[in-house]
Structure formats: structure tokens, C-alpha cells
Amino acid sequence: MATIFRFLAPYRSDEAIEHGVFVTRELLLSTIELARARGAVPIIVVPQFIPEEDEEREIRSRVLDEAGLPYVWVQLDASWRVPDDGHPDARAAHAIAVAIANKLISAGVSPGNESFKKVGSKGIYPLPLELKECTAESRKVEANLVRGN
């Protein structure tokens, strides 16, 4: 999120930054409303390599927390990156998948309910509810997952 924000607002005035926060909130809120209108469970996923920097915390707080937007904040070990790339590696992807699956389960989405059947009938399936072959490291991250609203 901070990377996107820096790209959109490098060396911007306070007014431009406020506008960016407002537009981002409105876009996310509209996306959530559209998902709900179509019977989907909206999930904003915020993967965060720890430690979280002050700037990143402030952006998350201003865009998501202050607006009361629901999200899943997934804390990731800083070493869980693709070498020479910076993107999340397989361990991080697993932790993100677990967070999404847990959010869907807590929202009542499971293979036996109508939400699952609607999605599955279109050839798109939610993440597996049972994630196998968890490593000790991924279990540690699972235990540290922080869920938003």
C-alpha cells in the first residue's frame, strides 16, 4: 500500500495527499459495496512485511482504519520475499491464503453454503479451507495474523 501511495503522491502537497486518501477510500468503499451487491464477501488484503514502518502504519490507518473499512492485515516475516524481486514468496503466499480462508470461514462461506455454490458454479473456487503441509514458520505467522473489522 505504501509503495502505491509513494508512486501516486511523491513530493505532493498536503492537499494532494488528502485528495489521494479520499479517492482511495471512496474507491475501496465502492468496490466493497459492489461485491456485497453481487453476493460476494469483500476482502481487502493488506500483506505487511514486518516491521511495519511509521509511514506504512499511517497510510493504513488513514485509508482503512479511519474510514472503518474491513480488511485482513497479514504480518509477514521480512525474509519471506522472492530473491532480487521483493514480492512475497511461497511462505508469504501461504500465510496470505490462510488469512483469506479464515476471513471467508468467519464470514460463513464454506463448501456447503449458497455463497460457495454460486462462486463454484462459475468455475471459480474459493481457496481450500484446509491448507496442508504447513511449515513451522507458516504456523508461526498464522498465529500472528491480525484481522481487521
N, C-alpha and C positions, 0 to 999 in steps of 0.2 A: 504494500500500500504506500509506504514511504517513497519507494522508487518511482511509482506512478506520479505521486504528488510532486516530487522534485522535478520530474520531467515536465509536468504541466505548469509548475509555478516556480521555476528557478529565478531568484532575484526579483520577485514580484512585490508590488506594493501591498500594504495591509488590505486595501480594498479588493485587490485582485485575488488575494488568498481567501478572504471571506466569501467572495463570489464562488471560488472553486469549491469551498467547503459546502456552500449552499447547493450548488448544482450537483455535486456528488451525492449529497444526502437525498435530494429530490429524485435523482436517477435511481438510486438504490431503493427508495420507498416505492417508486412506480414499478420497479421490477418485482418487488415483493407482492404488491397488490395484484399485478398481472398473474404471477404464479398462483396466488391463492384463488383468483377468479377462475383459473383453469383446473382447480382441484389439486394443485401440486403443493408440496411443502417447501417453502422458500428457505434456502440455507446460504448465508453469506459465510464463506470460509476465509479465515484470516490466519494463514500459516505464519509463524513468527520464529525466526532463528533467535535463540536466546544467547546472551542477554538482550532484552529489548532496549533500544536507545531511547533517550528522552524525546527526541523528535518524533519517533515512531509512535511512542505512547501518546503523545499529544495529538497526533493526527488521528489515531484510532479513537481516542476519547472524543475529539471534536466531531468527527464524521459519524461515528457509530453510537457511542455511549450517550452523548448529549441529545441525539435525535431519538434515542430509545429503539434503535434498530436491532433486531435479533441477529446474533452471529455466533459462530463457533471459533474460538481463538485456540489455535493449536501451537503449543510451545514445542519447538524443535531444537535438538542439540545442534550447536553451530557447526559441528563436523559432518553433519548429515547433508552434504552438498555433493553434486556431481563435480569431480575434479575439473579445474580450469573452466568452469561453467557458472557455478553459483546457484543453479537451480536445485530443488530438493532431490535427493537420491531415493533409492528404493525404500530405505528405512523410514525416511521422512514421508514418502508417499503412503507407506503402510499406516503410519500414525495419523495422517490426514484422513485416510479411508476409514479407520476406526472411529475417528471423531464424527465423520459424516454418518456412518452406520448408527452410532449411538444416538445422534440427533434424530435420525429417522425413526429409530425404535422409540425414543421418548415422545415423538410426535404421533405414535400409534401406527406407523407404517410397518407392515410385516407381510410375509407371503400370503397370509390368509385374509387380508382385508381388501376392500374395493380399491383403495389408492394403488396398491401393488398391482392388482389385476389390470387396472386402466393403463398403467405405465407399461406392464409386460405385454399387453395386447398390441402395443405399437412396436414391439420388437426391441424395446429399451428396458433394461432391467436395473433395478437399484443395486447398490453394492452388496456383496454377500454379507449376511448378518453374522455368520460365523467365520471369522478370519483365522486361518490355520497357520501353523508354523511360526508363531510369534517368537521373536528372539527375546532374550532377557532385556536387551536395550529397548526394544519397542514396547515391552510391557511397562518398563520404567516411564517411558514417555506417555503411554496410555494413562498411567496413574497420575500424571501431571497435567493432563488435559484440562483446560479451563473453558467452560462453556459460557457463552453469553446468555442473554434473556432466554 
